[in-house]
Protein backbone atom coordinates (compact mmCIF):
# COMPACT_ATOMS: atom_id res chain seq x y z
CA UNK A 1 0.00 0.00 0.00
CA UNK A 2 2.91 2.36 0.72
CA UNK A 3 4.14 1.84 -2.85
CA UNK A 4 7.88 1.96 -2.19
CA UNK A 5 10.54 0.04 -0.30
CA UNK A 6 10.56 1.02 3.36
CA UNK A 7 13.75 2.11 5.08
CA UNK A 8 15.21 -0.11 7.82
CA UNK A 9 14.31 2.44 10.50
CA UNK A 10 10.64 2.36 9.45
CA UNK A 11 10.70 -1.44 9.38
CA UNK A 12 12.23 -1.51 12.85
CA UNK A 13 9.39 0.61 14.20
CA UNK A 14 6.50 -1.00 12.35
CA UNK A 15 7.12 -4.64 11.51
CA UNK A 16 5.65 -7.35 13.72
CA UNK A 17 2.83 -5.30 15.20
CA UNK A 18 -0.69 -6.74 15.58
CA UNK A 19 -3.33 -6.16 12.92
CA UNK A 20 -5.11 -2.82 13.26
CA UNK A 21 -8.54 -3.64 14.61
CA UNK A 22 -10.82 -1.42 16.66
CA UNK A 23 -9.86 -1.67 20.31
CA UNK A 24 -6.84 -3.83 19.54
CA UNK A 25 -3.41 -3.30 21.11
CA UNK A 26 -0.67 -1.36 19.32
CA UNK A 27 1.97 -3.74 20.68
CA UNK A 28 1.91 -7.53 20.65
CA UNK A 29 0.68 -8.65 24.09
CA UNK A 30 2.78 -10.82 26.38
CA UNK A 31 1.31 -14.32 26.22
CA UNK A 32 2.13 -16.12 29.45
CA UNK A 33 0.88 -19.63 28.72
CA UNK A 34 2.41 -23.09 28.63
CA UNK A 35 -0.55 -24.50 26.69
CA UNK A 36 -2.70 -23.00 23.95
CA UNK A 37 -6.09 -23.98 22.57
CA UNK A 38 -5.68 -26.56 19.75
CA UNK A 39 -6.35 -25.56 16.19
CA UNK A 40 -3.93 -22.67 15.91
CA UNK A 41 -0.25 -22.43 14.97
CA UNK A 42 0.74 -24.17 18.21
CA UNK A 43 -0.95 -25.84 21.13
CA UNK A 44 2.05 -26.18 23.46
CA UNK A 45 4.36 -23.46 24.71
CA UNK A 46 7.57 -25.21 23.66
CA UNK A 47 6.43 -25.26 20.02
CA UNK A 48 5.33 -21.65 19.75
CA UNK A 49 4.10 -18.53 21.47
CA UNK A 50 2.34 -15.51 19.91
CA UNK A 51 4.74 -13.13 21.66
CA UNK A 52 7.72 -14.67 19.88
CA UNK A 53 6.14 -13.80 16.54
CA UNK A 54 6.50 -10.04 16.93
CA UNK A 55 10.25 -10.15 17.53
CA UNK A 56 10.84 -12.82 14.89
CA UNK A 57 8.84 -10.89 12.31
CA UNK A 58 10.67 -7.59 12.76
CA UNK A 59 14.12 -9.21 12.87
CA UNK A 60 13.34 -11.32 9.80
CA UNK A 61 12.18 -8.24 7.93
CA UNK A 62 15.35 -6.35 8.85
CA UNK A 63 17.69 -9.19 7.86
CA UNK A 64 15.72 -10.30 4.78
CA UNK A 65 14.84 -13.84 5.90
CA UNK A 66 12.86 -15.88 8.45
CA UNK A 67 13.87 -15.50 12.08
CA UNK A 68 13.71 -17.87 15.02
CA UNK A 69 14.25 -16.74 18.60
CA UNK A 70 16.26 -18.89 21.02
CA UNK A 71 16.88 -18.79 24.75
CA UNK A 72 20.37 -17.30 24.17
CA UNK A 73 22.89 -16.60 21.46
CA UNK A 74 24.79 -19.72 22.50
CA UNK A 75 21.61 -21.79 22.20
CA UNK A 76 21.08 -20.41 18.70
CA UNK A 77 24.59 -21.32 17.55
CA UNK A 78 24.32 -24.75 19.21
CA UNK A 79 21.15 -25.49 17.24
CA UNK A 80 22.93 -24.57 14.02
CA UNK A 81 26.00 -26.66 14.87
CA UNK A 82 23.67 -29.60 15.55
CA UNK A 83 22.72 -29.58 11.87
CA UNK A 84 26.34 -30.13 10.78
CA UNK A 85 26.83 -33.81 9.77
CA UNK A 86 29.01 -35.89 12.08
CA UNK A 87 32.72 -35.61 11.30
CA UNK A 88 32.33 -32.65 8.95
CA UNK A 89 34.70 -29.71 8.66
CA UNK A 90 33.72 -26.39 10.23
CA UNK A 91 35.71 -23.26 9.42
CA UNK A 92 35.64 -20.51 12.08
CA UNK A 93 37.56 -17.35 13.03
CA UNK A 94 40.52 -17.67 15.34
CA UNK A 95 39.25 -14.57 17.10
CA UNK A 96 35.55 -14.94 17.87
CA UNK A 97 33.18 -14.91 20.79
CA UNK A 98 34.66 -17.46 23.17
CA UNK A 99 31.28 -19.14 23.73
CA UNK A 100 31.22 -20.01 20.05
CA UNK A 101 34.80 -21.24 19.94
CA UNK A 102 34.26 -23.23 23.15
CA UNK A 103 31.37 -25.10 21.55
CA UNK A 104 33.31 -25.86 18.38
CA UNK A 105 36.44 -26.85 20.30
CA UNK A 106 34.44 -29.29 22.42
CA UNK A 107 32.78 -30.80 19.35
CA UNK A 108 36.20 -31.10 17.72
CA UNK A 109 37.56 -32.88 20.79
CA UNK A 110 34.69 -35.35 20.68
CA UNK A 111 35.20 -36.03 16.99
CA UNK A 112 31.86 -34.53 16.03
CA UNK A 113 33.47 -31.95 13.75
CA UNK A 114 36.90 -31.12 12.39
CA UNK A 115 37.59 -27.50 13.33
CA UNK A 116 39.69 -25.27 11.09
CA UNK A 117 40.53 -21.92 12.69
CA UNK A 118 41.41 -19.07 10.34
CA UNK A 119 42.20 -15.37 10.38
CA UNK A 120 38.86 -14.17 9.09
CA UNK A 121 40.32 -10.99 7.60
CA UNK A 122 42.75 -13.06 5.50
CA UNK A 123 40.35 -13.82 2.66
CA UNK A 124 42.64 -16.13 0.64
CA UNK A 125 43.31 -18.20 3.78
CA UNK A 126 39.60 -18.49 4.53
CA UNK A 127 38.74 -19.41 0.94
CA UNK A 128 41.40 -22.13 0.95
CA UNK A 129 39.96 -23.54 4.19
CA UNK A 130 36.48 -23.77 2.63
CA UNK A 131 37.48 -26.79 0.55
CA UNK A 132 35.69 -29.84 1.91
CA UNK A 133 33.90 -27.87 4.64
CA UNK A 134 30.26 -28.28 5.63
CA UNK A 135 29.94 -24.94 7.45
CA UNK A 136 31.85 -21.69 7.35
CA UNK A 137 31.20 -19.55 10.42
CA UNK A 138 31.95 -15.86 10.02
CA UNK A 139 32.06 -13.24 12.74
CA UNK A 140 32.42 -9.70 11.43
CA UNK A 141 33.48 -7.58 13.17
CA UNK A 142 35.15 -10.18 15.37
CA UNK A 143 34.91 -10.14 19.14
CA UNK A 144 37.07 -8.59 20.53
CA UNK A 145 39.73 -7.98 17.84
CA UNK A 146 37.27 -6.17 15.51
CA UNK A 147 38.58 -7.78 12.32
CA UNK A 148 36.40 -7.44 9.22
CA UNK A 149 35.58 -10.33 6.88
CA UNK A 150 34.94 -10.06 3.17
CA UNK A 151 31.60 -11.79 3.60
CA UNK A 152 30.62 -11.76 -0.06
CA UNK A 153 33.88 -13.25 -1.36
CA UNK A 154 33.97 -15.90 1.35
CA UNK A 155 30.29 -16.79 0.85
CA UNK A 156 30.80 -17.14 -2.89
CA UNK A 157 33.77 -19.47 -2.41
CA UNK A 158 32.08 -21.46 0.37
CA UNK A 159 28.92 -21.98 -1.65
CA UNK A 160 30.99 -23.14 -4.62
CA UNK A 161 32.73 -25.63 -2.29
CA UNK A 162 29.38 -26.91 -1.03
CA UNK A 163 29.55 -25.33 2.43
CA UNK A 164 26.81 -23.44 4.22
CA UNK A 165 27.69 -19.97 5.52
CA UNK A 166 26.60 -18.50 8.84
CA UNK A 167 27.43 -14.96 9.96
CA UNK A 168 27.33 -13.69 13.53
CA UNK A 169 25.91 -10.20 12.95
CA UNK A 170 25.68 -9.16 16.60
CA UNK A 171 28.14 -6.25 16.41
CA UNK A 172 27.02 -4.88 13.04
CA UNK A 173 23.23 -5.46 13.22
CA UNK A 174 21.13 -5.53 10.03
CA UNK A 175 21.30 -1.74 9.98
CA UNK A 176 24.99 -1.86 9.06
CA UNK A 177 25.23 -5.11 7.06
CA UNK A 178 22.82 -7.76 5.76
CA UNK A 179 24.78 -11.00 5.34
CA UNK A 180 21.96 -12.84 3.56
CA UNK A 181 22.20 -10.25 0.78
CA UNK A 182 25.93 -11.02 0.55
CA UNK A 183 25.42 -14.74 0.02
CA UNK A 184 25.21 -16.11 3.56
CA UNK A 185 22.70 -18.84 4.43
CA UNK A 186 22.22 -17.95 8.10
CA UNK A 187 22.55 -14.89 10.30
CA UNK A 188 23.03 -15.37 14.04
CA UNK A 189 22.50 -12.80 16.79
CA UNK A 190 23.01 -12.46 20.47
CA UNK A 191 19.82 -10.43 20.80
CA UNK A 192 20.86 -9.61 24.36
CA UNK A 193 23.11 -6.94 22.86
CA UNK A 194 22.35 -4.14 20.38
CA UNK A 195 19.05 -5.52 19.11
CA UNK A 196 17.34 -5.27 22.50
CA UNK A 197 19.75 -2.61 23.71
CA UNK A 198 19.01 -2.26 27.42
CA UNK A 199 21.06 -5.02 29.10
CA UNK A 200 17.93 -6.55 30.62
CA UNK A 201 17.51 -9.91 28.90
CA UNK A 202 19.23 -12.99 27.50
CA UNK A 203 18.08 -13.98 24.01
CA UNK A 204 19.43 -15.36 20.74
CA UNK A 205 18.18 -15.59 17.18
CA UNK A 206 18.89 -17.18 13.81
CA UNK A 207 17.65 -15.84 10.49
CA UNK A 208 17.53 -18.30 7.57
CA UNK A 209 16.94 -17.67 3.87
CA UNK A 210 15.64 -21.17 3.10
CA UNK A 211 12.39 -22.75 4.25
CA UNK A 212 13.92 -26.23 4.71
CA UNK A 213 16.74 -24.86 6.85
CA UNK A 214 14.24 -22.82 8.85
CA UNK A 215 12.12 -25.92 9.50
CA UNK A 216 15.18 -27.92 10.58
CA UNK A 217 16.23 -25.19 13.02
CA UNK A 218 12.69 -24.86 14.35
CA UNK A 219 12.70 -28.60 15.06
CA UNK A 220 16.08 -28.39 16.82
CA UNK A 221 14.79 -25.53 18.99
CA UNK A 222 11.80 -27.58 20.08
CA UNK A 223 13.71 -30.84 20.57
CA UNK A 224 16.50 -29.16 22.55
CA UNK A 225 14.05 -27.01 24.50
CA UNK A 226 16.14 -23.91 23.71
CA UNK A 227 13.07 -21.71 23.59
CA UNK A 228 12.85 -18.03 24.54
CA UNK A 229 10.60 -16.61 27.21
CA UNK A 230 7.60 -14.48 26.36
CA UNK A 231 8.87 -11.56 28.45
CA UNK A 232 12.30 -11.67 26.80
CA UNK A 233 10.90 -11.62 23.27
CA UNK A 234 8.49 -8.82 24.18
CA UNK A 235 11.34 -6.70 25.53
CA UNK A 236 13.54 -7.52 22.54
CA UNK A 237 10.86 -6.45 20.07
CA UNK A 238 10.41 -3.24 22.03
CA UNK A 239 14.16 -2.66 21.95
CA UNK A 240 14.36 -3.11 18.19
CA UNK A 241 11.89 -0.24 17.77
CA UNK A 242 14.63 2.21 18.79
CA UNK A 243 17.62 0.36 17.32
CA UNK A 244 18.28 2.95 14.62
CA UNK A 245 18.36 5.96 16.94
CA UNK A 246 20.40 4.14 19.60
CA UNK A 247 22.86 2.83 17.04
CA UNK A 248 23.28 6.20 15.32
CA UNK A 249 24.03 7.97 18.62
CA UNK A 250 26.32 5.29 20.06
CA UNK A 251 28.18 4.94 16.75
CA UNK A 252 28.78 8.70 16.56
CA UNK A 253 30.16 8.56 20.10
CA UNK A 254 32.37 5.59 19.22
CA UNK A 255 33.84 7.31 16.18
CA UNK A 256 34.72 10.40 18.20
CA UNK A 257 36.17 8.44 21.13
CA UNK A 258 38.25 6.34 18.74
CA UNK A 259 39.62 9.52 17.15
CA UNK A 260 40.65 10.89 20.53
CA UNK A 261 42.00 7.58 21.84
CA UNK A 262 44.13 7.20 18.71
CA UNK A 263 45.73 10.56 19.46
CA UNK A 264 46.38 9.80 23.14
CA UNK A 265 49.93 8.99 24.24
CA UNK A 266 48.49 6.70 26.92
CA UNK A 267 46.83 4.41 24.36
CA UNK A 268 49.03 1.93 22.48
CA UNK A 269 46.67 0.89 19.71
CA UNK A 270 43.00 1.76 19.21
CA UNK A 271 40.97 -0.54 16.96
CA UNK A 272 37.68 0.50 15.35
CA UNK A 273 36.20 -1.03 12.17
CA UNK A 274 34.66 2.24 10.99
CA UNK A 275 31.10 1.40 12.06
CA UNK A 276 29.31 0.07 15.08
CA UNK A 277 29.63 0.80 18.77
CA UNK A 278 32.65 -1.28 19.86
CA UNK A 279 36.23 -0.03 20.29
CA UNK A 280 39.18 -2.17 21.38
CA UNK A 281 42.47 -0.72 22.57
CA UNK A 282 45.58 -1.38 24.59
CA UNK A 283 46.91 0.98 27.20
CA UNK A 284 50.43 1.95 28.23
CA UNK A 285 51.33 -0.14 31.26
CA UNK A 286 49.99 -3.41 29.91
CA UNK A 287 47.40 -5.68 31.47
CA UNK A 288 47.82 -4.34 35.01
CA UNK A 289 47.12 -0.79 33.92
CA UNK A 290 44.27 -1.96 31.69
CA UNK A 291 42.60 -3.82 34.56
CA UNK A 292 42.94 -0.82 36.88
CA UNK A 293 41.53 1.43 34.19
CA UNK A 294 38.34 -0.57 33.77
CA UNK A 295 37.76 -0.80 37.52
CA UNK A 296 38.12 2.90 38.32
CA UNK A 297 35.75 4.67 35.94
CA UNK A 298 32.73 6.63 37.20
CA UNK A 299 30.51 6.65 34.10
CA UNK A 300 31.68 3.68 32.04
CA UNK A 301 30.61 0.48 33.78
CA UNK A 302 33.05 -2.39 34.41
CA UNK A 303 31.02 -5.29 32.99
CA UNK A 304 31.22 -8.05 30.39
CA UNK A 305 28.05 -7.03 28.57
CA UNK A 306 27.87 -4.82 25.47
CA UNK A 307 25.42 -3.15 23.13
CA UNK A 308 23.34 -1.41 25.79
CA UNK A 309 22.48 2.26 26.13
CA UNK A 310 25.16 2.47 28.81
CA UNK A 311 28.89 2.32 28.08
CA UNK A 312 30.74 -0.72 29.44
CA UNK A 313 34.30 -1.96 29.27
CA UNK A 314 36.52 -4.78 30.43
CA UNK A 315 39.91 -6.40 29.88
CA UNK A 316 38.98 -9.41 27.79
CA UNK A 317 41.81 -11.75 28.81
CA UNK A 318 40.48 -11.77 32.37
CA UNK A 319 38.23 -14.54 31.02
CA UNK A 320 40.11 -17.88 30.91
CA UNK A 321 38.34 -18.94 27.70
CA UNK A 322 39.58 -15.98 25.68
CA UNK A 323 42.09 -16.99 22.93
CA UNK A 324 45.73 -16.50 23.84
CA UNK A 325 46.22 -14.54 20.63
CA UNK A 326 44.12 -11.74 22.15
CA UNK A 327 46.56 -9.30 23.82
CA UNK A 328 46.63 -9.51 27.63
CA UNK A 329 45.99 -5.79 27.94
CA UNK A 330 43.25 -5.41 25.35
CA UNK A 331 40.26 -3.45 26.61
CA UNK A 332 36.91 -3.82 24.84
CA UNK A 333 34.80 -0.69 25.14
CA UNK A 334 31.11 -0.84 24.27
CA UNK A 335 30.08 2.74 23.68
CA UNK A 336 26.64 3.83 24.81
CA UNK A 337 24.46 6.87 24.19
CA UNK A 338 25.73 9.11 27.00
CA UNK A 339 27.13 12.55 26.24
CA UNK A 340 30.45 12.00 24.46
CA UNK A 341 32.22 14.76 26.41
CA UNK A 342 31.26 13.11 29.69
CA UNK A 343 32.58 9.78 28.41
CA UNK A 344 35.85 11.35 27.31
CA UNK A 345 36.29 13.14 30.63
CA UNK A 346 35.75 9.82 32.41
CA UNK A 347 38.42 8.15 30.24
CA UNK A 348 40.88 11.00 30.78
CA UNK A 349 40.36 10.91 34.55
CA UNK A 350 41.04 7.18 34.66
CA UNK A 351 44.13 7.47 32.48
CA UNK A 352 45.46 10.19 34.79
CA UNK A 353 44.75 8.07 37.87
CA UNK A 354 46.73 5.08 36.61
CA UNK A 355 49.63 7.07 35.14
C-alpha positions as CSV (number, residue, x, y, z in Angstrom):
1,X,0.0,0.0,0.0
2,X,2.9,2.4,0.7
3,X,4.1,1.8,-2.9
4,X,7.9,2.0,-2.2
5,X,10.5,0.0,-0.3
6,X,10.6,1.0,3.4
7,X,13.8,2.1,5.1
8,X,15.2,-0.1,7.8
9,X,14.3,2.4,10.5
10,X,10.6,2.4,9.5
11,X,10.7,-1.4,9.4
12,X,12.2,-1.5,12.9
13,X,9.4,0.6,14.2
14,X,6.5,-1.0,12.4
15,X,7.1,-4.6,11.5
16,X,5.6,-7.3,13.7
17,X,2.8,-5.3,15.2
18,X,-0.7,-6.7,15.6
19,X,-3.3,-6.2,12.9
20,X,-5.1,-2.8,13.3
21,X,-8.5,-3.6,14.6
22,X,-10.8,-1.4,16.7
23,X,-9.9,-1.7,20.3
24,X,-6.8,-3.8,19.5
25,X,-3.4,-3.3,21.1
26,X,-0.7,-1.4,19.3
27,X,2.0,-3.7,20.7
28,X,1.9,-7.5,20.6
29,X,0.7,-8.7,24.1
30,X,2.8,-10.8,26.4
31,X,1.3,-14.3,26.2
32,X,2.1,-16.1,29.4
33,X,0.9,-19.6,28.7
34,X,2.4,-23.1,28.6
35,X,-0.5,-24.5,26.7
36,X,-2.7,-23.0,23.9
37,X,-6.1,-24.0,22.6
38,X,-5.7,-26.6,19.8
39,X,-6.4,-25.6,16.2
40,X,-3.9,-22.7,15.9
41,X,-0.2,-22.4,15.0
42,X,0.7,-24.2,18.2
43,X,-1.0,-25.8,21.1
44,X,2.0,-26.2,23.5
45,X,4.4,-23.5,24.7
46,X,7.6,-25.2,23.7
47,X,6.4,-25.3,20.0
48,X,5.3,-21.7,19.7
49,X,4.1,-18.5,21.5
50,X,2.3,-15.5,19.9
51,X,4.7,-13.1,21.7
52,X,7.7,-14.7,19.9
53,X,6.1,-13.8,16.5
54,X,6.5,-10.0,16.9
55,X,10.3,-10.1,17.5
56,X,10.8,-12.8,14.9
57,X,8.8,-10.9,12.3
58,X,10.7,-7.6,12.8
59,X,14.1,-9.2,12.9
60,X,13.3,-11.3,9.8
61,X,12.2,-8.2,7.9
62,X,15.4,-6.3,8.8
63,X,17.7,-9.2,7.9
64,X,15.7,-10.3,4.8
65,X,14.8,-13.8,5.9
66,X,12.9,-15.9,8.4
67,X,13.9,-15.5,12.1
68,X,13.7,-17.9,15.0
69,X,14.2,-16.7,18.6
70,X,16.3,-18.9,21.0
71,X,16.9,-18.8,24.8
72,X,20.4,-17.3,24.2
73,X,22.9,-16.6,21.5
74,X,24.8,-19.7,22.5
75,X,21.6,-21.8,22.2
76,X,21.1,-20.4,18.7
77,X,24.6,-21.3,17.5
78,X,24.3,-24.8,19.2
79,X,21.2,-25.5,17.2
80,X,22.9,-24.6,14.0
81,X,26.0,-26.7,14.9
82,X,23.7,-29.6,15.5
83,X,22.7,-29.6,11.9
84,X,26.3,-30.1,10.8
85,X,26.8,-33.8,9.8
86,X,29.0,-35.9,12.1
87,X,32.7,-35.6,11.3
88,X,32.3,-32.7,8.9
89,X,34.7,-29.7,8.7
90,X,33.7,-26.4,10.2
91,X,35.7,-23.3,9.4
92,X,35.6,-20.5,12.1
93,X,37.6,-17.4,13.0
94,X,40.5,-17.7,15.3
95,X,39.2,-14.6,17.1
96,X,35.5,-14.9,17.9
97,X,33.2,-14.9,20.8
98,X,34.7,-17.5,23.2
99,X,31.3,-19.1,23.7
100,X,31.2,-20.0,20.0
101,X,34.8,-21.2,19.9
102,X,34.3,-23.2,23.1
103,X,31.4,-25.1,21.6
104,X,33.3,-25.9,18.4
105,X,36.4,-26.8,20.3
106,X,34.4,-29.3,22.4
107,X,32.8,-30.8,19.3
108,X,36.2,-31.1,17.7
109,X,37.6,-32.9,20.8
110,X,34.7,-35.4,20.7
111,X,35.2,-36.0,17.0
112,X,31.9,-34.5,16.0
113,X,33.5,-32.0,13.8
114,X,36.9,-31.1,12.4
115,X,37.6,-27.5,13.3
116,X,39.7,-25.3,11.1
117,X,40.5,-21.9,12.7
118,X,41.4,-19.1,10.3
119,X,42.2,-15.4,10.4
120,X,38.9,-14.2,9.1
121,X,40.3,-11.0,7.6
122,X,42.7,-13.1,5.5
123,X,40.3,-13.8,2.7
124,X,42.6,-16.1,0.6
125,X,43.3,-18.2,3.8
126,X,39.6,-18.5,4.5
127,X,38.7,-19.4,0.9
128,X,41.4,-22.1,1.0
129,X,40.0,-23.5,4.2
130,X,36.5,-23.8,2.6
131,X,37.5,-26.8,0.5
132,X,35.7,-29.8,1.9
133,X,33.9,-27.9,4.6
134,X,30.3,-28.3,5.6
135,X,29.9,-24.9,7.4
136,X,31.8,-21.7,7.3
137,X,31.2,-19.6,10.4
138,X,32.0,-15.9,10.0
139,X,32.1,-13.2,12.7
140,X,32.4,-9.7,11.4
141,X,33.5,-7.6,13.2
142,X,35.1,-10.2,15.4
143,X,34.9,-10.1,19.1
144,X,37.1,-8.6,20.5
145,X,39.7,-8.0,17.8
146,X,37.3,-6.2,15.5
147,X,38.6,-7.8,12.3
148,X,36.4,-7.4,9.2
149,X,35.6,-10.3,6.9
150,X,34.9,-10.1,3.2
151,X,31.6,-11.8,3.6
152,X,30.6,-11.8,-0.1
153,X,33.9,-13.2,-1.4
154,X,34.0,-15.9,1.3
155,X,30.3,-16.8,0.9
156,X,30.8,-17.1,-2.9
157,X,33.8,-19.5,-2.4
158,X,32.1,-21.5,0.4
159,X,28.9,-22.0,-1.7
160,X,31.0,-23.1,-4.6
161,X,32.7,-25.6,-2.3
162,X,29.4,-26.9,-1.0
163,X,29.6,-25.3,2.4
164,X,26.8,-23.4,4.2
165,X,27.7,-20.0,5.5
166,X,26.6,-18.5,8.8
167,X,27.4,-15.0,10.0
168,X,27.3,-13.7,13.5
169,X,25.9,-10.2,13.0
170,X,25.7,-9.2,16.6
171,X,28.1,-6.3,16.4
172,X,27.0,-4.9,13.0
173,X,23.2,-5.5,13.2
174,X,21.1,-5.5,10.0
175,X,21.3,-1.7,10.0
176,X,25.0,-1.9,9.1
177,X,25.2,-5.1,7.1
178,X,22.8,-7.8,5.8
179,X,24.8,-11.0,5.3
180,X,22.0,-12.8,3.6
181,X,22.2,-10.2,0.8
182,X,25.9,-11.0,0.6
183,X,25.4,-14.7,0.0
184,X,25.2,-16.1,3.6
185,X,22.7,-18.8,4.4
186,X,22.2,-17.9,8.1
187,X,22.5,-14.9,10.3
188,X,23.0,-15.4,14.0
189,X,22.5,-12.8,16.8
190,X,23.0,-12.5,20.5
191,X,19.8,-10.4,20.8
192,X,20.9,-9.6,24.4
193,X,23.1,-6.9,22.9
194,X,22.4,-4.1,20.4
195,X,19.0,-5.5,19.1
196,X,17.3,-5.3,22.5
197,X,19.8,-2.6,23.7
198,X,19.0,-2.3,27.4
199,X,21.1,-5.0,29.1
200,X,17.9,-6.5,30.6
201,X,17.5,-9.9,28.9
202,X,19.2,-13.0,27.5
203,X,18.1,-14.0,24.0
204,X,19.4,-15.4,20.7
205,X,18.2,-15.6,17.2
206,X,18.9,-17.2,13.8
207,X,17.6,-15.8,10.5
208,X,17.5,-18.3,7.6
209,X,16.9,-17.7,3.9
210,X,15.6,-21.2,3.1
211,X,12.4,-22.8,4.3
212,X,13.9,-26.2,4.7
213,X,16.7,-24.9,6.9
214,X,14.2,-22.8,8.8
215,X,12.1,-25.9,9.5
216,X,15.2,-27.9,10.6
217,X,16.2,-25.2,13.0
218,X,12.7,-24.9,14.4
219,X,12.7,-28.6,15.1
220,X,16.1,-28.4,16.8
221,X,14.8,-25.5,19.0
222,X,11.8,-27.6,20.1
223,X,13.7,-30.8,20.6
224,X,16.5,-29.2,22.5
225,X,14.1,-27.0,24.5
226,X,16.1,-23.9,23.7
227,X,13.1,-21.7,23.6
228,X,12.8,-18.0,24.5
229,X,10.6,-16.6,27.2
230,X,7.6,-14.5,26.4
231,X,8.9,-11.6,28.5
232,X,12.3,-11.7,26.8
233,X,10.9,-11.6,23.3
234,X,8.5,-8.8,24.2
235,X,11.3,-6.7,25.5
236,X,13.5,-7.5,22.5
237,X,10.9,-6.4,20.1
238,X,10.4,-3.2,22.0
239,X,14.2,-2.7,22.0
240,X,14.4,-3.1,18.2
241,X,11.9,-0.2,17.8
242,X,14.6,2.2,18.8
243,X,17.6,0.4,17.3
244,X,18.3,2.9,14.6
245,X,18.4,6.0,16.9
246,X,20.4,4.1,19.6
247,X,22.9,2.8,17.0
248,X,23.3,6.2,15.3
249,X,24.0,8.0,18.6
250,X,26.3,5.3,20.1
251,X,28.2,4.9,16.7
252,X,28.8,8.7,16.6
253,X,30.2,8.6,20.1
254,X,32.4,5.6,19.2
255,X,33.8,7.3,16.2
256,X,34.7,10.4,18.2
257,X,36.2,8.4,21.1
258,X,38.3,6.3,18.7
259,X,39.6,9.5,17.2
260,X,40.7,10.9,20.5
261,X,42.0,7.6,21.8
262,X,44.1,7.2,18.7
263,X,45.7,10.6,19.5
264,X,46.4,9.8,23.1
265,X,49.9,9.0,24.2
266,X,48.5,6.7,26.9
267,X,46.8,4.4,24.4
268,X,49.0,1.9,22.5
269,X,46.7,0.9,19.7
270,X,43.0,1.8,19.2
271,X,41.0,-0.5,17.0
272,X,37.7,0.5,15.3
273,X,36.2,-1.0,12.2
274,X,34.7,2.2,11.0
275,X,31.1,1.4,12.1
276,X,29.3,0.1,15.1
277,X,29.6,0.8,18.8
278,X,32.6,-1.3,19.9
279,X,36.2,0.0,20.3
280,X,39.2,-2.2,21.4
281,X,42.5,-0.7,22.6
282,X,45.6,-1.4,24.6
283,X,46.9,1.0,27.2
284,X,50.4,2.0,28.2
285,X,51.3,-0.1,31.3
286,X,50.0,-3.4,29.9
287,X,47.4,-5.7,31.5
288,X,47.8,-4.3,35.0
289,X,47.1,-0.8,33.9
290,X,44.3,-2.0,31.7
291,X,42.6,-3.8,34.6
292,X,42.9,-0.8,36.9
293,X,41.5,1.4,34.2
294,X,38.3,-0.6,33.8
295,X,37.8,-0.8,37.5
296,X,38.1,2.9,38.3
297,X,35.7,4.7,35.9
298,X,32.7,6.6,37.2
299,X,30.5,6.6,34.1
300,X,31.7,3.7,32.0
301,X,30.6,0.5,33.8
302,X,33.0,-2.4,34.4
303,X,31.0,-5.3,33.0
304,X,31.2,-8.0,30.4
305,X,28.1,-7.0,28.6
306,X,27.9,-4.8,25.5
307,X,25.4,-3.1,23.1
308,X,23.3,-1.4,25.8
309,X,22.5,2.3,26.1
310,X,25.2,2.5,28.8
311,X,28.9,2.3,28.1
312,X,30.7,-0.7,29.4
313,X,34.3,-2.0,29.3
314,X,36.5,-4.8,30.4
315,X,39.9,-6.4,29.9
316,X,39.0,-9.4,27.8
317,X,41.8,-11.8,28.8
318,X,40.5,-11.8,32.4
319,X,38.2,-14.5,31.0
320,X,40.1,-17.9,30.9
321,X,38.3,-18.9,27.7
322,X,39.6,-16.0,25.7
323,X,42.1,-17.0,22.9
324,X,45.7,-16.5,23.8
325,X,46.2,-14.5,20.6
326,X,44.1,-11.7,22.1
327,X,46.6,-9.3,23.8
328,X,46.6,-9.5,27.6
329,X,46.0,-5.8,27.9
330,X,43.3,-5.4,25.4
331,X,40.3,-3.4,26.6
332,X,36.9,-3.8,24.8
333,X,34.8,-0.7,25.1
334,X,31.1,-0.8,24.3
335,X,30.1,2.7,23.7
336,X,26.6,3.8,24.8
337,X,24.5,6.9,24.2
338,X,25.7,9.1,27.0
339,X,27.1,12.6,26.2
340,X,30.5,12.0,24.5
341,X,32.2,14.8,26.4
342,X,31.3,13.1,29.7
343,X,32.6,9.8,28.4
344,X,35.8,11.3,27.3
345,X,36.3,13.1,30.6
346,X,35.7,9.8,32.4
347,X,38.4,8.2,30.2
348,X,40.9,11.0,30.8
349,X,40.4,10.9,34.6
350,X,41.0,7.2,34.7
351,X,44.1,7.5,32.5
352,X,45.5,10.2,34.8
353,X,44.7,8.1,37.9
354,X,46.7,5.1,36.6
355,X,49.6,7.1,35.1
